């Protein structure tokens, strides 16, 4: 008994594991990567000119902000992104709804749509550049295509996935077609529809960078990175990559917050930890 009590007394009073605050968990990996990056340059683990010091990237960031070049490039990219997203998502929502509601519409246009969606997005660049040139019009049309397909697919799947029991209840209540659409079909399909819109926002931002790489006319954050690559200014390229990641994270965060607010009736996610 004495040995047991001595062993218990020798154990530390607080054995609870260290817990990272939930708000800071997402910063663990980025901070670790920056520390590793700094250490690789500081201690000579890498002598490649492709890996520039953190301080040089920071100096480039300050210069870009002070000169206003960052805001001009970022403003141009975001304008194209949001314009293409709004156009593609709006048309995709209408087309996907018609495709999901009407068997005749699906028979007429479904085969063509499912064929066209197999074409790589960047395969449209040569055709769009011939039709619309290298300016903003071609880029916005390209981005609208990036947003169009995920919205159509998710809207179609959401509408076709409406439970038959709900439609039967609507018939018993003698709902009109508009009432069935507004009170039964769209609310039931809304999780899938919002998932498509969320994907469209992400795809449109990714396509923005691709459009600015391939259609090099005008300003944009992609053009800034292209200038850095052509002049071998790796600090500018890395700065552009960081900006692109931060903007993508912000857009995703905003979309997630809006989706969570509008679909609050679904309840909490199972990912509670």
C-alpha positions in Angstrom: 0.0 0.0 0.0 2.8 2.4 0.8 4.5 1.7 -2.5 1.2 2.4 -4.4 0.6 5.6 -2.5 4.2 6.7 -3.2 3.8 6.0 -6.9 0.6 7.9 -7.1 2.1 10.8 -5.2 5.1 10.9 -7.6 2.9 11.4 -10.7 2.5 15.0 -11.9 -0.6 16.8 -10.7 -1.6 18.0 -14.2 -1.4 15.4 -16.9 -3.9 17.0 -19.3 -2.4 17.4 -22.8 -1.6 20.8 -24.2 -4.5 22.0 -26.3 -4.2 24.6 -29.0 -7.0 27.2 -29.1 -9.4 26.4 -32.0 -8.9 29.9 -33.6 -5.1 29.3 -33.8 -5.1 25.7 -35.1 -5.2 26.8 -38.8 -2.0 28.8 -38.3 0.2 26.0 -37.0 1.2 24.7 -40.5 1.8 28.1 -42.1 3.9 29.3 -39.2 5.9 26.0 -39.2 6.6 26.4 -42.9 7.7 30.0 -42.5 10.1 29.0 -39.7 11.4 26.1 -41.8 11.9 28.5 -44.7 13.7 31.0 -42.6 16.0 28.3 -41.1 16.8 26.8 -44.5 18.1 30.2 -45.7 19.6 31.3 -42.4 21.7 28.2 -41.7 22.6 27.5 -45.4 20.5 24.3 -45.8 19.6 25.5 -49.3 21.8 27.8 -51.5 19.4 27.8 -54.4 18.6 31.3 -55.8 15.0 30.0 -56.0 14.6 30.2 -52.2 15.0 33.9 -51.3 15.2 35.1 -47.7 11.9 35.8 -45.8 13.2 39.4 -45.3 13.5 40.0 -49.0 9.9 38.8 -49.7 8.7 41.1 -46.8 10.6 44.0 -48.3 9.0 43.3 -51.7 5.5 43.2 -50.0 6.1 46.5 -48.3 7.2 48.1 -51.6 4.2 46.7 -53.5 1.8 48.1 -50.9 3.5 51.5 -50.7 3.6 51.9 -54.4 -0.1 50.9 -54.8 0.9 48.2 -57.4 -0.6 45.4 -55.2 -4.0 47.1 -54.9 -4.1 47.9 -58.7 -3.2 44.3 -59.6 -5.5 42.7 -57.0 -8.4 45.0 -57.8 -8.2 44.0 -61.5 -8.1 40.3 -60.7 -10.9 40.5 -58.2 -13.1 42.4 -60.6 -12.7 39.8 -63.3 -13.2 37.0 -60.8 -16.4 38.3 -59.3 -17.8 39.4 -62.8 -17.1 35.9 -64.2 -18.4 34.2 -61.1 -21.6 36.2 -61.1 -22.3 35.6 -64.8 -21.4 31.9 -64.8 -23.2 31.1 -61.5 -26.4 32.9 -62.6 -26.6 31.2 -65.9 -25.6 27.9 -64.4 -28.3 28.1 -61.7 -31.0 28.7 -64.4 -29.7 26.0 -66.7 -29.3 23.5 -63.9 -32.8 24.2 -62.5 -34.3 23.7 -66.0 -32.2 20.5 -66.5 -33.4 19.1 -63.2 -37.1 20.0 -63.5 -37.8 19.1 -67.1 -37.2 15.7 -68.6 -37.7 17.1 -72.0 -35.1 19.8 -71.4 -32.6 17.2 -70.2 -33.2 15.1 -73.3 -32.7 18.0 -75.6 -29.7 19.7 -73.9 -28.3 17.1 -71.4 -26.2 15.1 -73.9 -24.6 18.2 -75.3 -23.9 19.6 -71.8 -22.3 16.4 -70.6 -20.2 16.3 -73.7 -19.0 19.9 -73.4 -18.2 19.5 -69.7 -15.6 16.9 -70.6 -13.5 19.5 -72.5 -10.6 20.8 -70.4 -11.3 24.4 -69.3 -8.0 25.7 -70.6 -8.8 24.2 -74.0 -11.2 27.1 -74.5 -8.4 29.7 -74.2 -7.4 29.6 -77.9 -11.0 29.9 -79.1 -11.9 32.7 -76.7 -8.8 34.6 -77.6 -9.8 34.5 -81.3 -13.4 35.5 -80.6 -12.8 38.1 -77.9 -9.1 39.1 -78.1 -6.8 39.1 -75.1 -8.6 41.7 -73.0 -11.0 41.5 -70.0 -14.0 40.3 -72.1 -12.2 37.0 -72.9 -11.1 36.6 -69.3 -14.6 37.2 -67.9 -16.1 34.7 -70.4 -13.4 32.2 -69.4 -14.1 32.6 -65.7 -17.8 32.3 -66.3 -17.2 28.9 -67.8 -15.2 27.9 -64.8 -18.2 28.9 -62.5 -20.9 27.6 -64.9 -20.2 23.8 -64.8 -20.1 23.1 -61.0 -23.3 25.2 -60.4 -25.2 23.3 -63.2 -24.1 19.9 -61.9 -24.8 20.5 -58.3 -28.1 22.2 -59.0 -29.2 19.3 -61.2 -28.2 16.7 -58.7 -29.8 18.6 -55.8 -33.2 18.9 -57.6 -33.2 15.3 -58.8 -32.3 14.2 -55.3 -35.5 15.8 -53.7 -37.2 13.0 -51.8 -40.4 11.7 -53.4 -42.2 11.8 -50.1 -41.9 15.6 -50.0 -43.4 15.9 -53.5 -46.2 13.6 -52.5 -47.0 15.8 -49.5 -47.0 18.9 -51.8 -49.6 17.1 -54.1 -51.8 16.3 -51.1 -51.6 19.9 -50.0 -52.5 20.9 -53.6 -49.5 23.2 -54.1 -49.2 24.9 -57.5 -46.1 24.3 -59.5 -44.5 27.5 -58.3 -45.3 26.6 -54.7 -43.7 23.2 -55.2 -40.6 24.8 -56.7 -40.3 27.6 -54.1 -41.4 25.7 -50.9 -40.3 22.1 -51.6 -37.8 21.7 -54.4 -35.4 24.6 -53.9 -35.2 24.4 -50.1 -34.5 20.6 -50.3 -31.9 21.1 -53.1 -30.3 24.2 -51.5 -27.4 22.3 -49.7 -26.3 20.9 -53.1 -26.9 24.2 -54.9 -24.9 26.1 -52.3 -22.1 23.5 -52.6 -22.0 24.2 -56.3 -21.9 27.9 -55.9 -19.1 27.5 -53.3 -17.1 25.4 -55.7 -17.8 27.9 -58.5 -16.3 30.7 -56.4 -13.1 28.7 -55.8 -12.8 27.5 -59.4 -13.4 31.1 -60.7 -10.5 32.4 -58.6 -8.2 29.6 -59.7 -9.2 30.2 -63.3 -8.4 33.9 -62.8 -4.8 33.2 -62.4 -4.8 30.9 -65.4 -6.4 33.4 -67.6 -3.9 36.1 -66.6 -1.0 33.7 -67.3 -2.3 32.8 -70.7 -4.1 36.0 -71.7 -1.3 38.3 -70.6 -2.9 41.6 -71.6 -3.7 44.0 -68.7 -3.0 44.1 -65.0 -3.6 41.4 -62.4 -1.9 39.5 -59.7 -1.2 36.7 -62.3 0.5 39.3 -64.5 2.6 40.4 -61.5 3.8 36.8 -60.9 4.5 36.5 -64.7 6.7 39.6 -64.6 8.6 38.2 -61.6 9.1 34.9 -63.4 10.4 36.5 -66.6 12.8 38.7 -64.7 13.7 36.0 -62.2 12.5 38.1 -59.3 11.7 35.2 -57.1 10.8 37.4 -54.2 8.0 38.9 -56.3 6.8 35.4 -57.4 6.7 34.1 -53.8 4.9 37.3 -52.7 2.3 36.7 -55.5 1.8 33.1 -54.4 1.2 34.2 -50.8 -1.3 36.9 -51.9 -3.1 34.4 -54.1 -3.4 31.9 -51.2 -4.6 34.6 -48.8 -7.3 35.8 -51.2 -8.4 32.3 -51.9 -8.6 31.6 -48.2 -10.6 34.8 -47.7 -13.1 34.0 -50.5 -13.6 30.5 -49.1 -14.1 31.8 -45.6 -16.7 34.3 -46.7 -18.5 31.7 -48.8 -18.5 29.3 -45.9 -19.9 31.9 -43.5 -22.7 32.8 -45.9 -23.5 29.2 -46.6 -23.6 28.4 -42.9 -25.9 31.3 -42.2 -28.3 30.6 -45.0 -28.4 26.8 -44.3 -28.5 27.1 -40.5 -31.7 25.0 -40.4 -29.6 21.9 -41.3 -28.1 21.8 -37.8 -24.5 21.4 -36.8 -22.0 19.4 -38.7 -20.8 16.0 -37.4 -17.2 17.5 -37.4 -17.6 18.8 -33.8 -14.0 18.4 -32.7 
